[in-house]
Every structure is written in structure tokens, then in C-alpha cells.
Amino acid sequence: MTDKLSRFRQITSDNGWREVVEACLSSRALPMPSQDDFGTYWVEAGHRIREQVANDRLLSKFLRAILPPYQGGPVTLFRGENQDRFMAGAVGFCWTAEASVATMFAQGLNAVGSGGVLLTATLAAPAIISGPNAHSAYLGEHQFTVDPFTSKGVCSVAAFPAHAA
């Protein structure tokens, strides 16, 4: 798996995720990465992939094509989001069933600039692209990948002050 993760890291270093996603979805030259390998890297660097693709609808299609589909029922999830992104309706893909994990992101990585917010929603299965994988469980994040375009009932339950990057 290390060799494949190195390949993904190189794509990130080359700012190449948009090209990879477009090629994979159009069945051009690049083969789809394996679910397990990509799922591990998605947990590690999903925010960088999202930045490079710069099109959440395109990324959502790719994630539905590559990640193992969610098989469960409705679940209450949490997300630590950046205040500006939340206000702009640009909520991210990575959620957790653990409020403490989402709070950590709302107070940390996602509080840069405008501050962070803790979001919650009870989501039906069609809104969930994929459930937690082994790497996410190992990290204690229990990350669900959620489609921000089909997520309904998202609300803010706490706000946190901004901090410098």
C-alpha cells in the first residue's frame, strides 16, 4: 500500500487531482485507484484533493465511483467546519459520529480565519457516500464521506473563535 500512497502523494505534490478525477470519470487513460488505497489517502488528504479538484460536484461523482458505498441506515453525524465555508453553503465531505472529533476540527484546522462551527445532521443513507474505513477507525476519527449536495437538515450547534494559521 505504501507505493500506492506515494503515488497519491505525488499527484498532490504535482497539483494533479483535477486531471486525475476528470480522467477517471471519463474513462480516459488513468485507471481508477483501488477503494482501500484511495480510501486511506482520502482520510489523510481529502482537504487537499478537494482544493485541487475545485469542483465539489465533480468530486462528489468521483467519490461515489471510487469509495465503497455506504450500507447502513440513517445516522446522526457531526462536522467541524469553517465559519465562512458554512455561511457560503460549501460544507465539506468528511463527517463523524463522534461529536468530540468534529469539535476538535471546528476548534483547530477549520477555525482558521473566520472561526469554526460544529455542525450536526441526521442523514439518510443516500446522503452518505461511504462509511468509516479501517484507517479512519485506527485514527479514532470514524470518518463518513457525505455528499454535501444531498445532505438535508444540517445545523450549527456551536461556534468557536478564529485562530491564526
C-alpha positions as protocol buffer text, in pm:
chain_id: "A"
residue {
  index: 1
  type: MET
  ca { x: 0 y: 0 z: 0 }
}
residue {
  index: 2
  type: THR
  ca { x: 288 y: 239 z: 67 }
}
residue {
  index: 3
  type: ASP
  ca { x: 379 y: 255 z: -304 }
}
residue {
  index: 4
  type: LYS
  ca { x: 22 y: 347 z: -395 }
}
residue {
  index: 5
  type: LEU
  ca { x: 2 y: 611 z: -122 }
}
residue {
  index: 6
  type: SER
  ca { x: 330 y: 752 z: -253 }
}
residue {
  index: 7
  type: ARG
  ca { x: 167 y: 776 z: -596 }
}
residue {
  index: 8
  type: PHE
  ca { x: -126 y: 968 z: -444 }
}
residue {
  index: 9
  type: ARG
  ca { x: 111 y: 1197 z: -255 }
}
residue {
  index: 10
  type: GLN
  ca { x: 295 y: 1270 z: -579 }
}
residue {
  index: 11
  type: ILE
  ca { x: -33 y: 1362 z: -752 }
}
residue {
  index: 12
  type: THR
  ca { x: -98 y: 1604 z: -466 }
}
residue {
  index: 13
  type: SER
  ca { x: 253 y: 1746 z: -488 }
}
residue {
  index: 14
  type: ASP
  ca { x: 204 y: 1795 z: -864 }
}
residue {
  index: 15
  type: ASN
  ca { x: -134 y: 1967 z: -807 }
}
residue {
  index: 16
  type: GLY
  ca { x: -282 y: 1698 z: -1030 }
}
residue {
  index: 17
  type: TRP
  ca { x: -605 y: 1583 z: -866 }
}
residue {
  index: 18
  type: ARG
  ca { x: -840 y: 1771 z: -1100 }
}
residue {
  index: 19
  type: GLU
  ca { x: -684 y: 1600 z: -1402 }
}
residue {
  index: 20
  type: VAL
  ca { x: -690 y: 1258 z: -1234 }
}
residue {
  index: 21
  type: VAL
  ca { x: -1056 y: 1292 z: -1132 }
}
residue {
  index: 22
  type: GLU
  ca { x: -1165 y: 1409 z: -1477 }
}
residue {
  index: 23
  type: ALA
  ca { x: -969 y: 1130 z: -1648 }
}
residue {
  index: 24
  type: CYS
  ca { x: -1105 y: 860 z: -1418 }
}
residue {
  index: 25
  type: LEU
  ca { x: -1465 y: 975 z: -1461 }
}
residue {
  index: 26
  type: SER
  ca { x: -1437 y: 997 z: -1838 }
}
residue {
  index: 27
  type: SER
  ca { x: -1261 y: 656 z: -1860 }
}
residue {
  index: 28
  type: ARG
  ca { x: -953 y: 808 z: -2018 }
}
residue {
  index: 29
  type: ALA
  ca { x: -604 y: 667 z: -1971 }
}
residue {
  index: 30
  type: LEU
  ca { x: -590 y: 664 z: -1590 }
}
residue {
  index: 31
  type: PRO
  ca { x: -728 y: 360 z: -1408 }
}
residue {
  index: 32
  type: MET
  ca { x: -942 y: 412 z: -1101 }
}
residue {
  index: 33
  type: PRO
  ca { x: -738 y: 360 z: -783 }
}
residue {
  index: 34
  type: SER
  ca { x: -845 y: 76 z: -554 }
}
residue {
  index: 35
  type: GLN
  ca { x: -1110 y: 153 z: -293 }
}
residue {
  index: 36
  type: ASP
  ca { x: -890 y: 64 z: 2 }
}
residue {
  index: 37
  type: ASP
  ca { x: -583 y: 253 z: -113 }
}
residue {
  index: 38
  type: PHE
  ca { x: -773 y: 565 z: -214 }
}
residue {
  index: 39
  type: GLY
  ca { x: -992 y: 547 z: 99 }
}
residue {
  index: 40
  type: THR
  ca { x: -681 y: 557 z: 317 }
}
residue {
  index: 41
  type: TYR
  ca { x: -542 y: 855 z: 129 }
}
residue {
  index: 42
  type: TRP
  ca { x: -882 y: 1032 z: 132 }
}
residue {
  index: 43
  type: VAL
  ca { x: -873 y: 1020 z: 515 }
}
residue {
  index: 44
  type: GLU
  ca { x: -518 y: 1158 z: 510 }
}
residue {
  index: 45
  type: ALA
  ca { x: -552 y: 1432 z: 249 }
}
residue {
  index: 46
  type: GLY
  ca { x: -914 y: 1478 z: 144 }
}
residue {
  index: 47
  type: HIS
  ca { x: -896 y: 1853 z: 206 }
}
residue {
  index: 48
  type: ARG
  ca { x: -605 y: 1884 z: -38 }
}
residue {
  index: 49
  type: ILE
  ca { x: -783 y: 1675 z: -300 }
}
residue {
  index: 50
  type: ARG
  ca { x: -1091 y: 1896 z: -260 }
}
residue {
  index: 51
  type: GLU
  ca { x: -883 y: 2213 z: -302 }
}
residue {
  index: 52
  type: GLN
  ca { x: -717 y: 2081 z: -618 }
}
residue {
  index: 53
  type: VAL
  ca { x: -1034 y: 1949 z: -782 }
}
residue {
  index: 54
  type: ALA
  ca { x: -1203 y: 2283 z: -700 }
}
residue {
  index: 55
  type: ASN
  ca { x: -1543 y: 2149 z: -803 }
}
residue {
  index: 56
  type: ASP
  ca { x: -1744 y: 1976 z: -530 }
}
residue {
  index: 57
  type: ARG
  ca { x: -1999 y: 1830 z: -774 }
}
residue {
  index: 58
  type: LEU
  ca { x: -1724 y: 1667 z: -979 }
}
residue {
  index: 59
  type: LEU
  ca { x: -1554 y: 1544 z: -661 }
}
residue {
  index: 60
  type: SER
  ca { x: -1883 y: 1402 z: -534 }
}
residue {
  index: 61
  type: LYS
  ca { x: -1924 y: 1196 z: -854 }
}
residue {
  index: 62
  type: PHE
  ca { x: -1567 y: 1070 z: -825 }
}
residue {
  index: 63
  type: LEU
  ca { x: -1607 y: 975 z: -457 }
}
residue {
  index: 64
  type: ARG
  ca { x: -1928 y: 784 z: -535 }
}
residue {
  index: 65
  type: ALA
  ca { x: -1741 y: 598 z: -810 }
}
residue {
  index: 66
  type: ILE
  ca { x: -1430 y: 510 z: -607 }
}
residue {
  index: 67
  type: LEU
  ca { x: -1526 y: 465 z: -240 }
}
residue {
  index: 68
  type: PRO
  ca { x: -1716 y: 160 z: -113 }
}
residue {
  index: 69
  type: PRO
  ca { x: -2086 y: 251 z: -90 }
}
residue {
  index: 70
  type: TYR
  ca { x: -2245 y: 310 z: 250 }
}
residue {
  index: 71
  type: GLN
  ca { x: -2464 y: 15 z: 351 }
}
residue {
  index: 72
  type: GLY
  ca { x: -2627 y: 137 z: 674 }
}
residue {
  index: 73
  type: GLY
  ca { x: -2936 y: 329 z: 769 }
}
residue {
  index: 74
  type: PRO
  ca { x: -2985 y: 689 z: 885 }
}
residue {
  index: 75
  type: VAL
  ca { x: -2721 y: 815 z: 1125 }
}
residue {
  index: 76
  type: THR
  ca { x: -2657 y: 1133 z: 1322 }
}
residue {
  index: 77
  type: LEU
  ca { x: -2323 y: 1281 z: 1221 }
}
residue {
  index: 78
  type: PHE
  ca { x: -2109 y: 1583 z: 1312 }
}
residue {
  index: 79
  type: ARG
  ca { x: -1865 y: 1802 z: 1123 }
}
residue {
  index: 80
  type: GLY
  ca { x: -1619 y: 2067 z: 1236 }
}
residue {
  index: 81
  type: GLU
  ca { x: -1645 y: 2329 z: 962 }
}
residue {
  index: 82
  type: ASN
  ca { x: -1501 y: 2669 z: 884 }
}
residue {
  index: 83
  type: GLN
  ca { x: -1749 y: 2952 z: 954 }
}
residue {
  index: 84
  type: ASP
  ca { x: -1700 y: 3118 z: 613 }
}
residue {
  index: 85
  type: ARG
  ca { x: -1749 y: 2792 z: 421 }
}
residue {
  index: 86
  type: PHE
  ca { x: -2061 y: 2713 z: 623 }
}
residue {
  index: 87
  type: MET
  ca { x: -2209 y: 3056 z: 558 }
}
residue {
  index: 88
  type: ALA
  ca { x: -2131 y: 3018 z: 186 }
}
residue {
  index: 89
  type: GLY
  ca { x: -2305 y: 2679 z: 175 }
}
residue {
  index: 90
  type: ALA
  ca { x: -1981 y: 2499 z: 93 }
}
residue {
  index: 91
  type: VAL
  ca { x: -1990 y: 2235 z: 366 }
}
residue {
  index: 92
  type: GLY
  ca { x: -1725 y: 1964 z: 336 }
}
residue {
  index: 93
  type: PHE
  ca { x: -1747 y: 1591 z: 274 }
}
residue {
  index: 94
  type: CYS
  ca { x: -1591 y: 1444 z: 591 }
}
residue {
  index: 95
  type: TRP
  ca { x: -1820 y: 1384 z: 890 }
}
residue {
  index: 96
  type: THR
  ca { x: -1804 y: 1167 z: 1203 }
}
residue {
  index: 97
  type: ALA
  ca { x: -2042 y: 1008 z: 1451 }
}
residue {
  index: 98
  type: GLU
  ca { x: -1815 y: 1140 z: 1728 }
}
residue {
  index: 99
  type: ALA
  ca { x: -1904 y: 1495 z: 1839 }
}
residue {
  index: 100
  type: SER
  ca { x: -1567 y: 1526 z: 2014 }
}
residue {
  index: 101
  type: VAL
  ca { x: -1378 y: 1456 z: 1692 }
}
residue {
  index: 102
  type: ALA
  ca { x: -1582 y: 1712 z: 1498 }
}
residue {
  index: 103
  type: THR
  ca { x: -1529 y: 1965 z: 1779 }
}
residue {
  index: 104
  type: MET
  ca { x: -1153 y: 1911 z: 1752 }
}
residue {
  index: 105
  type: PHE
  ca { x: -1167 y: 2009 z: 1382 }
}
residue {
  index: 106
  type: ALA
  ca { x: -1405 y: 2301 z: 1448 }
}
residue {
  index: 107
  type: GLN
  ca { x: -1162 y: 2440 z: 1708 }
}
residue {
  index: 108
  type: GLY
  ca { x: -847 y: 2358 z: 1512 }
}
residue {
  index: 109
  type: LEU
  ca { x: -786 y: 2307 z: 1141 }
}
residue {
  index: 110
  type: ASN
  ca { x: -1121 y: 2455 z: 1036 }
}
residue {
  index: 111
  type: ALA
  ca { x: -1116 y: 2754 z: 1273 }
}
residue {
  index: 112
  type: VAL
  ca { x: -850 y: 2938 z: 1072 }
}
residue {
  index: 113
  type: GLY
  ca { x: -963 y: 3281 z: 957 }
}
residue {
  index: 114
  type: SER
  ca { x: -1330 y: 3323 z: 1045 }
}
residue {
  index: 115
  type: GLY
  ca { x: -1360 y: 3065 z: 1320 }
}
residue {
  index: 116
  type: GLY
  ca { x: -1515 y: 2722 z: 1331 }
}
residue {
  index: 117
  type: VAL
  ca { x: -1861 y: 2576 z: 1373 }
}
residue {
  index: 118
  type: LEU
  ca { x: -1980 y: 2239 z: 1494 }
}
residue {
  index: 119
  type: LEU
  ca { x: -2245 y: 2104 z: 1257 }
}
residue {
  index: 120
  type: THR
  ca { x: -2482 y: 1814 z: 1300 }
}
residue {
  index: 121
  type: ALA
  ca { x: -2742 y: 1636 z: 1090 }
}
residue {
  index: 122
  type: THR
  ca { x: -2928 y: 1309 z: 1088 }
}
residue {
  index: 123
  type: LEU
  ca { x: -2860 y: 1185 z: 738 }
}
residue {
  index: 124
  type: ALA
  ca { x: -3041 y: 922 z: 536 }
}
residue {
  index: 125
  type: ALA
  ca { x: -2834 y: 657 z: 359 }
}
residue {
  index: 126
  type: PRO
  ca { x: -2849 y: 823 z: 13 }
}
residue {
  index: 127
  type: ALA
  ca { x: -2667 y: 1128 z: 152 }
}
residue {
  index: 128
  type: ILE
  ca { x: -2377 y: 915 z: 276 }
}
residue {
  index: 129
  type: ILE
  ca { x: -2124 y: 817 z: 13 }
}
residue {
  index: 130
  type: SER
  ca { x: -1915 y: 585 z: 229 }
}
residue {
  index: 131
  type: GLY
  ca { x: -1874 y: 479 z: 590 }
}
residue {
  index: 132
  type: PRO
  ca { x: -1559 y: 470 z: 801 }
}
residue {
  index: 133
  type: ASN
  ca { x: -1270 y: 258 z: 676 }
}
residue {
  index: 134
  type: ALA
  ca { x: -1006 y: 76 z: 882 }
}
residue {
  index: 135
  type: HIS
  ca { x: -756 y: 365 z: 864 }
}
residue {
  index: 136
  type: SER
  ca { x: -1015 y: 614 z: 986 }
}
residue {
  index: 137
  type: ALA
  ca { x: -1110 y: 383 z: 1272 }
}
residue {
  index: 138
  type: TYR
  ca { x: -741 y: 340 z: 1359 }
}
residue {
  index: 139
  type: LEU
  ca { x: -707 y: 720 z: 1384 }
}
residue {
  index: 140
  type: GLY
  ca { x: -1020 y: 738 z: 1602 }
}
residue {
  index: 141
  type: GLU
  ca { x: -1193 y: 971 z: 1353 }
}
residue {
  index: 142
  type: HIS
  ca { x: -1457 y: 725 z: 1223 }
}
residue {
  index: 143
  type: GLN
  ca { x: -1494 y: 937 z: 909 }
}
residue {
  index: 144
  type: PHE
  ca { x: -1805 y: 914 z: 695 }
}
residue {
  index: 145
  type: THR
  ca { x: -1787 y: 1067 z: 348 }
}
residue {
  index: 146
  type: VAL
  ca { x: -2108 y: 1264 z: 293 }
}
residue {
  index: 147
  type: ASP
  ca { x: -2244 y: 1418 z: -27 }
}
residue {
  index: 148
  type: PRO
  ca { x: -2292 y: 1788 z: 56 }
}
residue {
  index: 149
  type: PHE
  ca { x: -2549 y: 1819 z: -226 }
}
residue {
  index: 150
  type: THR
  ca { x: -2790 y: 1561 z: -83 }
}
residue {
  index: 151
  type: SER
  ca { x: -2740 y: 1638 z: 287 }
}
residue {
  index: 152
  type: LYS
  ca { x: -3054 y: 1786 z: 444 }
}
residue {
  index: 153
  type: GLY
  ca { x: -3114 y: 1931 z: 788 }
}
residue {
  index: 154
  type: VAL
  ca { x: -2758 y: 2045 z: 859 }
}
residue {
  index: 155
  type: CYS
  ca { x: -2747 y: 2287 z: 1150 }
}
residue {
  index: 156
  type: SER
  ca { x: -2483 y: 2463 z: 1356 }
}
residue {
  index: 157
  type: VAL
  ca { x: -2478 y: 2369 z: 1724 }
}
residue {
  index: 158
  type: ALA
  ca { x: -2166 y: 2554 z: 1845 }
}
residue {
  index: 159
  type: ALA
  ca { x: -1923 y: 2822 z: 1727 }
}
residue {
  index: 160
  type: PHE
  ca { x: -1553 y: 2860 z: 1806 }
}
residue {
  index: 161
  type: PRO
  ca { x: -1323 y: 3162 z: 1778 }
}
residue {
  index: 162
  type: ALA
  ca { x: -1082 y: 3209 z: 1491 }
}
residue {
  index: 163
  type: HIS
  ca { x: -715 y: 3138 z: 1525 }
}
residue {
  index: 164
  type: ALA
  ca { x: -414 y: 3208 z: 1306 }
}
residue {
  index: 165
  type: ALA
  ca { x: -284 y: 2950 z: 1062 }
}
